[in-house]
C-alpha cells in the first residue's frame, strides 16, 4: 500500500507539469476517416477526435452529445436540438448544416469495407429550420434512430464535396469537435494528438496524447510495466492475475458487449474453398449450407472449456447475440450443449458419416486469445471427424480476405449495444442498396428472418419491438446463422496512481483517464 501511494504521488507530481500520456491499442485503425470502416479500433481513435449527436455513458445508456435533446414529433420525423457554441478544430462553428453534410457524405465513401450507411439509410430527408435544429425524416416509424446516431461521427461541411479518405489520414481533413485534435498519424504505428482547449465537454487531464499500436499481447504488457505507456486495453488473460498483485499497475474491469463468433461460408452453393472430403477430394456442394452440419459444428464446441481454459475466466459462454440484461436478450436461449455423439450423428444424417476436412481461419492479434480460441475449436471439431487445419493470420491481411469471403470458416467479433444491431448488420441479407447486412461476411440469407427484422424495425411500441427482436434472435440461432462462442470481459491496465472508467462498450477513452487525486475540469 505504501509503495502504491508513493507511486501515485510521484505520478501526480510529474504529470502536473507535462500532462502527457501514452496509451497502447491492441489493433491498428484502418483509417482516420470516421466514415470509412465500422471497426472498433477506428472508433477508439475517432472518439478522441470527433463527436456524435447521441453518446452513451459507461453503462450503455443514451446521453446527449452534439444533440442536447431529441424527440419523435410525428410517425416519420425525429427532431434534434443541437448544442450551441461548439466549434470544429478548424475554428468553424458546428451547426445543423454540418449534420446534413455528414449524412450525405456517409454512403459515398469509396471502398468502405464496412459502411456506416447502415446507420443513415433510414433517413430519407433532412430539414434544418434553424442552425440548431435538425429534423430527420424516415419512411414511416423508425424508433431506433437515436440509437443509430451513436455510431455516426460529425464532420464539418467546409471539407467540400467528396472529401477523400486519404486526406483524413494525412491530417488535411481531420477536423472534428472532439476532446483532442490530431497532429500526426503514422499508419500502424502511432497517432499524436493535442487537447482541444475549446471542447464542450469536461476538459481532459492530458494536454498531449500519444496512441501507440502494439498488437502483441506480451509487448503491450511489457510496455506498461516499463512505464513506456500508461494505459493498455485488452489485457491478456494470462497476465491479468499477475497484474492484479503488481503494485506498479492497477486494473479496471467490466462485462463486455463484444461477442466472439464463427462465420460459416453461405455465399457458395458449389464447393467452398477450404472444405474437402475426408480424403481431400473436391465436394460438389458446400456442406455448410446444411443446417445439420452447422448444428453439428456448433454443438461440437465445448464453450465452458474455452471460457475456463483459454479465456481463463475472462468471458461468458454465449448462445445468442447479447448477454443477460441487454435489450433483446432471449431468456433461456443458452449455449448449445456440448455433445460429440449427437454431432457425429447429425453429420452422418447429412451425408458425411466420415466427416470432411476444413480450414478454420482467424486473426492472431485482434481479439483476446484469438489464436488460441481457433486452435481449441479446431481440436474439438476434429473429435467429431471434421479434420481441421487452423490458420491464424495477422489482422490487416486477415480482415481484407474476410471482407472478400475468401474463407470457409473463420472467427470474428462484434460489439452490440442491443440486439437489433447484429440482427440487421450481421445476419440480415447483404443489401448495399438498403444498407443492412453491411458486415454479413458469411452471406447468410433467410427471407423469413429478413421479414421479421423489417417488421420489428418499424414497430414503435418498445415492448412489442423487443418481443419481435427476441423472436428474430431465436430464429437466427435456430438456423445457426453464425456460431456464437462467448462474450468477452473488458480489462484495462494502467500505471499505479491513475484511475480509469471501464465501459461495457469497450471504448478506451483517454478523457476518462486521470490521476487519482485529479478531478474532471468543469
C-alpha positions in Angstrom: 0.0 0.0 0.0 2.8 2.4 0.9 4.6 1.7 -2.4 1.4 2.3 -4.3 0.9 5.6 -2.5 4.4 6.8 -3.3 3.9 5.8 -7.0 0.7 7.8 -7.1 2.3 10.9 -5.6 5.2 10.7 -7.9 3.0 10.3 -10.9 0.7 13.2 -9.9 3.8 15.4 -9.4 5.3 14.6 -12.8 2.0 14.8 -14.8 1.1 18.1 -13.2 3.7 19.7 -15.4 3.9 17.6 -18.6 0.3 16.3 -18.6 1.4 13.9 -21.4 0.1 10.3 -21.6 0.6 7.3 -23.9 -1.9 4.6 -24.4 -1.4 1.3 -26.3 -4.1 0.0 -28.6 -4.3 -3.7 -29.4 -5.1 -3.3 -33.1 -4.3 -0.6 -35.6 -7.1 1.5 -37.1 -7.6 1.1 -40.8 -8.1 4.9 -41.3 -8.7 8.2 -39.6 -11.7 8.8 -41.8 -14.6 8.4 -39.3 -16.9 7.0 -42.0 -14.6 4.6 -43.7 -15.0 1.4 -41.7 -17.3 0.1 -38.9 -14.3 -1.2 -37.0 -13.7 -0.9 -33.2 -10.0 0.3 -33.4 -11.1 3.0 -35.8 -13.8 4.1 -33.3 -11.2 4.0 -30.4 -9.2 6.6 -32.3 -12.2 8.6 -33.7 -13.8 9.1 -30.3 -10.9 11.3 -29.3 -11.2 13.5 -32.4 -14.9 13.6 -33.3 -18.2 13.7 -31.6 -21.7 12.2 -32.3 -25.1 13.6 -31.9 -26.0 11.0 -29.3 -23.5 9.4 -27.0 -23.5 6.5 -24.4 -22.5 6.5 -20.8 -20.2 3.8 -19.4 -23.3 1.7 -18.6 -24.5 2.0 -22.3 -27.4 4.4 -21.7 -28.1 7.1 -24.3 -26.9 10.6 -23.3 -26.7 13.9 -25.1 -23.7 14.5 -27.3 -23.7 17.2 -30.0 -27.5 17.0 -29.7 -28.9 18.2 -26.4 -32.3 16.5 -26.9 -34.4 14.5 -29.3 -38.0 13.6 -29.7 -40.3 11.9 -32.2 -42.6 14.7 -33.3 -44.7 12.5 -35.7 -44.5 9.0 -37.1 -41.9 9.8 -39.6 -40.0 12.7 -38.1 -37.3 12.9 -35.4 -36.3 16.4 -34.1 -32.9 17.0 -32.6 -31.9 20.2 -30.8 -28.2 20.8 -31.2 -25.6 22.1 -28.7 -24.8 25.7 -29.4 -21.3 27.3 -29.2 -19.4 24.1 -30.4 -16.5 24.6 -32.8 -14.6 22.3 -35.0 -10.8 22.0 -34.7 -10.5 24.3 -37.8 -12.4 27.1 -35.9 -15.7 26.8 -37.8 -18.9 26.6 -35.9 -20.9 23.4 -35.6 -24.5 23.8 -37.0 -27.3 21.8 -38.5 -25.7 22.2 -41.9 -22.8 20.0 -40.7 -25.2 17.2 -39.7 -26.8 17.3 -43.2 -23.4 17.3 -44.9 -22.2 14.3 -42.8 -25.3 12.2 -43.6 -24.9 13.0 -47.3 -21.3 12.0 -47.2 -21.5 8.7 -45.4 -22.9 6.5 -48.2 -20.4 8.0 -50.7 -17.2 6.8 -49.0 -15.1 4.9 -51.6 -14.0 1.3 -51.0 -15.5 1.1 -47.5 -15.1 -2.4 -46.1 -17.9 -1.8 -43.6 -20.2 1.1 -44.5 -21.8 3.4 -41.9 -24.7 3.8 -44.2 -26.5 1.1 -42.2 -27.0 3.9 -39.6 -28.0 6.6 -42.1 -30.1 4.9 -44.8 -33.3 5.2 -42.9 -33.1 9.0 -43.1 -34.8 9.8 -46.4 -34.8 13.6 -46.0 -33.5 16.2 -43.6 -34.7 19.6 -42.7 -32.7 22.3 -40.9 -35.2 25.0 -39.9 -32.5 26.9 -37.9 -28.8 26.4 -37.2 -29.5 24.4 -34.0 -32.4 22.2 -35.1 -32.4 19.1 -37.3 -35.5 17.2 -38.4 -34.8 13.8 -39.8 -37.5 12.2 -42.0 -37.9 8.4 -42.1 -40.2 6.2 -44.2 -42.7 5.6 -41.5 -42.0 4.8 -37.9 -38.3 4.2 -37.1 -37.9 4.2 -33.3 -34.1 3.3 -33.3 -32.8 6.4 -35.0 -31.2 7.9 -31.7 -29.5 4.5 -31.2 -28.2 4.6 -34.8 -26.7 8.1 -34.3 -24.4 6.8 -31.5 -22.4 5.4 -34.4 -22.1 8.5 -36.7 -19.3 11.0 -36.2 -20.0 14.5 -37.4 -17.6 16.3 -39.7 -17.6 19.9 -41.0 -19.3 20.9 -44.2 -16.4 23.1 -45.2 -14.4 19.9 -46.2 -16.3 20.3 -49.5 -17.6 17.7 -51.9 -16.4 14.1 -51.7 -13.6 14.5 -49.1 -11.1 11.7 -49.7 -10.2 9.2 -47.1 -6.5 9.8 -47.8 -6.9 13.4 -46.8 -8.2 12.4 -43.4 -5.2 10.1 -42.9 -2.8 12.9 -43.9 -4.5 15.3 -41.5 -5.8 17.7 -44.1 -9.4 16.8 -43.4 -9.1 15.7 -39.8 -11.2 18.4 -38.1 -13.7 17.2 -35.6 -15.3 18.7 -32.5 -13.7 16.2 -30.1 -11.6 16.4 -27.0 -8.4 16.1 -28.9 -7.1 17.3 -32.3 -4.8 15.1 -34.4 -1.3 16.4 -35.1 0.2 13.4 -36.9 -0.8 9.9 -37.9 1.6 7.1 -38.9 -0.5 4.2 -40.1 0.0 1.0 -38.0 2.4 2.7 -35.6 1.2 5.8 -33.7 -1.0 8.9 -33.6 -0.1 12.1 -31.9 -2.9 14.4 -30.5 -3.2 17.6 -28.6 -6.0 18.6 -26.2 -8.8 20.7 -27.7 -9.0 23.6 -25.2 -12.3 24.6 -26.6 -14.0 21.2 -26.3 -17.6 21.4 -25.0 -17.2 18.5 -22.6 -15.2 18.2 -19.3 -11.6 19.1 -20.1 -9.3 16.0 -20.3 -6.5 16.0 -17.8 -3.9 15.3 -20.6 -2.6 18.1 -22.8 -0.8 15.7 -25.1 -1.9 12.2 -26.1 0.2 9.5 -27.9 -1.6 6.4 -29.1 0.7 3.5 -30.0 -0.3 0.4 -31.8 1.1 -2.7 -30.0 -0.8 -5.8 -31.2 1.4 -8.3 -29.5 -0.1 -9.1 -26.0 3.3 -9.6 -24.3 4.8 -6.5 -25.8 1.8 -4.4 -24.7 2.0 -5.6 -21.1 5.8 -5.2 -21.1 5.5 -1.6 -22.3 3.1 -0.8 -19.4 5.3 -2.4 -16.8 8.3 -0.5 -18.2 6.4 2.8 -18.0 6.6 3.3 -21.8 2.8 3.5 -21.9 0.4 4.5 -19.1 -2.7 2.7 -20.3 -3.3 -0.6 -22.2 -6.5 -2.2 -23.4 -7.4 -5.8 -23.8 -5.1 -7.0 -21.0 -4.1 -10.6 -21.9 -5.9 -13.1 -19.7 -2.6 -14.8 -18.9 -1.3 -11.5 -17.5 -4.4 -10.3 -15.6 -3.9 -12.5 -12.5 -0.3 -11.4 -12.2 -1.0 -7.8 -12.7 -3.6 -7.7 -10.0 -0.9 -8.1 -7.4 1.7 -5.9 -9.1 2.0 -2.5 -7.2 3.1 -0.8 -10.4 -0.3 -1.1 -12.0 -4.0 -1.3 -11.4 -6.8 -2.8 -13.4 -10.3 -1.7 -14.5 -12.8 -4.5 -15.5 -16.3 -4.7 -16.7 -18.6 -7.2 -18.5 -18.3 -6.7 -22.3 -20.9 -6.3 -25.1 -18.5 -8.0 -27.6 -19.4 -11.3 -29.0 -16.8 -13.6 -30.4 -18.3 -15.9 -33.0 -17.6 -18.0 -36.1 -18.8 -17.4 -39.6 -19.5 -20.3 -41.9 -19.5 -19.6 -45.7 -23.0 -19.4 -47.1 -22.0 -17.5 -50.2 -21.4 -20.6 -52.3 -23.7 -23.4 -53.3 -20.9 -25.3 -55.0 -17.5 -26.1 -53.5 -16.3 -23.8 -50.8 -12.5 -23.1 -50.9 -11.4 -24.6 -47.6 -13.6 -27.7 -47.3 -12.9 -31.0 -49.0 -14.0 -34.6 -48.5 -12.3 -36.8 -45.8 -9.6 -37.8 -48.3 -9.1 -34.4 -49.7 -11.5 -34.9 -52.6 -13.5 -31.9 -54.0 -17.1 -31.8 -52.8 -19.8 -31.0 -55.4 -21.7 -28.9 -52.9 -21.0 -26.7 -49.9 -21.8 -28.8 -46.7 -22.0 -25.6 -44.6 -25.4 -24.9 -46.3 -26.8 -27.9 -44.5 -28.4 -27.0 -41.2 -27.4 -30.3 -39.7 -23.8 -29.7 -40.4 -23.9 -26.3 -38.9 -25.7 -27.7 -35.8 -23.0 -30.4 -35.5 -20.2 -27.9 -35.7 -21.8 -25.7 -33.1 -22.5 -28.5 -30.5 -19.1 -29.9 -31.0 -17.6 -26.8 -29.3 -17.2 -27.1 -25.6 -17.7 -23.4 -24.7 -17.3 -23.7 -21.0 -13.9 -25.3 -21.6 -12.9 -22.4 -23.8 -14.0 -19.9 -21.1 -12.2 -21.7 -18.4 -9.0 -22.9 -20.1 -8.4 -20.5 -23.0 -10.0 -17.3 -21.7 -9.1 -18.1 -18.0 -12.5 -17.0 -16.8 -12.4 -13.6 -18.6 -15.5 -14.4 -20.7 -19.1 -15.8 -20.6 -20.2 -18.7 -22.8 -22.8 -17.5 -25.4 -25.7 -19.0 -27.2 -27.0 -15.8 -28.7 -26.0 -12.3 -29.8 -26.3 -10.5 -26.4 -26.0 -11.3 -22.7 -28.5 -11.1 -19.9 -29.6 -7.6 -19.1 -29.0 -6.3 -22.6 -32.1 -5.2 -24.7 -33.3 -8.1 -26.9 -31.7 -10.9 -24.9 -33.8 -14.1 -25.3 -34.4 -15.7 -21.9 -33.5 -19.4 -21.9 -31.6 -19.3 -25.2 -28.5 -20.9 -23.7 -25.3 -22.0 -25.4 -25.7 -25.3 -27.2 -24.9 -28.3 -25.1 -21.5 -29.9 -25.9 -22.4 -33.3 -27.4 -19.9 -35.2 -29.5 -22.1 -38.2 -30.1 -25.1 -36.1 -31.3 -22.8 -34.0 -33.5 -21.4 -37.2 -35.2 -25.0 -38.4 -35.7 -26.0 -35.2 -37.4 -23.0 -35.3 -39.7 -23.9 -38.8 -40.7 -27.6 -37.8 -41.3 -26.4 -35.0 -43.5 -24.4 -37.4 -45.6 -21.0 -37.0 -44.1 -20.5 -40.2 -41.9 -16.7 -39.9 -42.3 -16.7 -36.2 -41.8 -14.8 -33.8 -44.0 -11.7 -31.6 -44.0 -11.9 -27.9 -43.2 -9.5 -25.0 -42.5 -10.6 -22.7 -39.7 -9.1 -19.2 -40.1 -8.8 -16.5 -37.6 -6.7 -13.5 -36.6 -3.8 -13.9 -34.1 -3.6 -10.2 -33.0 -7.1 -8.7 -32.8 -9.3 -10.3 -30.1 -8.3 -11.6 -26.7 -6.6 -15.0 -27.2 -8.0 -15.2 -30.7 -5.3 -17.6 -32.0 -5.7 -19.9 -29.0 -9.5 -19.9 -29.5 -9.4 -21.2 -33.0 -6.8 -23.8 -32.0 -9.2 -25.1 -29.3 -12.2 -25.1 -31.7 -10.1 -27.0 -34.3 -9.3 -29.7 -31.8 -12.9 -30.0 -30.8 -14.1 -30.3 -34.4 -11.5 -33.0 -35.1 -13.1 -35.1 -32.4 -16.3 -35.4 -34.5 -14.5 -36.4 -37.6 -14.1 -32.9 -39.1 -10.4 -32.8 -39.7 -9.5 -29.2 -39.0 -6.4 -27.2 -40.0 -6.0 -23.9 -38.2 -4.6 -20.9 -39.9 -4.0 -17.8 -37.7 -3.2 -14.6 -39.7 -2.2 -11.0 -38.8 -5.2 -8.7 -38.7 -4.7 -6.4 -41.7 -4.3 -9.3 -44.1 -7.0 -11.3 -42.4 -9.8 -8.8 -42.5 -9.1 -7.9 -46.1 -9.6 -11.5 -47.0 -12.6 -11.9 -44.8 -14.3 -8.9 -46.5 -13.9 -10.8 -49.8 -15.5 -14.0 -48.5 -12.1 -15.8 -49.0 -12.7 -18.3 -46.2 -15.0 -21.2 -45.4 -15.0 -21.0 -41.6 -13.5 -18.1 -39.6 -13.5 -16.2 -36.4 -14.6 -12.6 -35.9 -16.0 -10.4 -33.1 -18.6 -7.6 -32.9 -19.8 -5.3 -30.1 -23.5 -4.9 -29.7 -25.2 -2.2 -27.6 -28.6 -4.0 -28.1 -29.8 -7.0 -30.1 -31.3 -5.2 -33.2 -27.7 -4.2 -34.2 -26.5 -7.7 -35.0 -29.8 -8.7 -36.5 -29.7 -6.0 -39.2 -26.0 -5.6 -39.6 -24.6 -9.1 -39.2 -27.2 -11.6 -40.4 -29.8 -9.6 -42.4 -29.4 -10.4 -46.1 -26.5 -8.4 -47.6 -28.1 -5.4 -49.2 -25.9 -2.4 -50.3 -29.0 -0.6 -51.5 -30.7 -0.9 -48.2 -27.5 -0.6 -46.1 -28.4 -3.6 -44.0 -26.3 -6.7 -43.8 -23.3 -4.5 -44.3 -21.0 -6.8 -42.4 -22.7 -10.1 -43.2 -19.5 -11.6 -44.3 -20.8 -15.1 -44.2 -23.6 -14.1 -46.6 -26.3 -15.8 -44.5 -29.8 -15.1 -46.1 -33.2 -16.1 -44.8 -36.3 -14.3 -46.3 -38.4 -15.1 -43.2 -35.8 -13.7 -40.9 -35.5 -10.6 -43.0 -39.3 -10.0 -42.9 -39.3 -10.3 -39.2 -36.5 -7.8 -38.8 -38.3 -5.4 -41.2 -41.3 -5.6 -39.0 -39.5 -5.1 -35.7 -37.6 -2.1 -37.1 -40.9 -0.3 -37.8 -42.6 -1.1 -34.5 -42.9 1.9 -32.3 -44.1 0.2 -29.1 -40.9 -0.8 -27.2 -42.3 -3.8 -25.5 -43.8 -5.2 -28.8 -40.5 -4.4 -30.6 -38.5 -6.3 -28.0 -40.8 -9.3 -28.4 -40.1 -9.3 -32.1 -36.4 -8.8 -31.5 -36.3 -11.8 -29.2 -38.1 -13.9 -31.8 -35.7 -12.8 -34.5 -32.8 -13.6 -32.2 -34.2 -17.1 -31.6 -34.8 -17.7 -35.4 -31.2 -16.7 -36.3 -29.8 -19.0 -33.6 -32.1 -21.9 -34.6 -30.8 -21.6 -38.1 -27.2 -21.3 -37.0 -26.8 -18.1 -38.9 -23.4 -17.9 -37.2 -21.8 -19.8 -34.3 -21.6 -17.7 -31.1 -18.7 -18.7 -28.8 -18.5 -16.2 -25.9 -18.9 -12.6 -24.6 -15.6 -11.1 -23.6 -14.8 -9.3 -20.3 -13.2 -6.0 -20.8 -9.9 -5.5 -18.9 -7.7 -2.4 -18.9 -4.5 -1.9 -17.1 -2.9 1.4 -16.1 0.1 2.7 -14.1 -0.5 3.0 -10.4 -1.9 6.3 -9.4 -4.2 6.6 -12.3 -7.9 5.9 -12.4 -9.9 4.9 -15.5 -13.6 4.4 -16.2 -14.3 1.0 -17.7 -17.0 0.8 -20.3 -19.3 -2.1 -21.4 -18.9 -0.9 -25.0 -15.1 -1.4 -24.6 -14.3 2.1 -25.7 -10.9 3.2 -24.5 -11.4 6.9 -23.8 -8.4 8.8 -22.5 -10.8 11.5 -21.5 -11.7 9.1 -18.7 -8.2 8.5 -17.5 -6.7 10.8 -14.9 -4.5 10.8 -11.8 -6.4 9.5 -8.7 -6.2 12.9 -7.0 -7.3 14.9 -10.0 -10.9 16.0 -10.6 -12.5 16.5 -14.0 -12.5 20.1 -15.1 -15.9 21.8 -15.5 
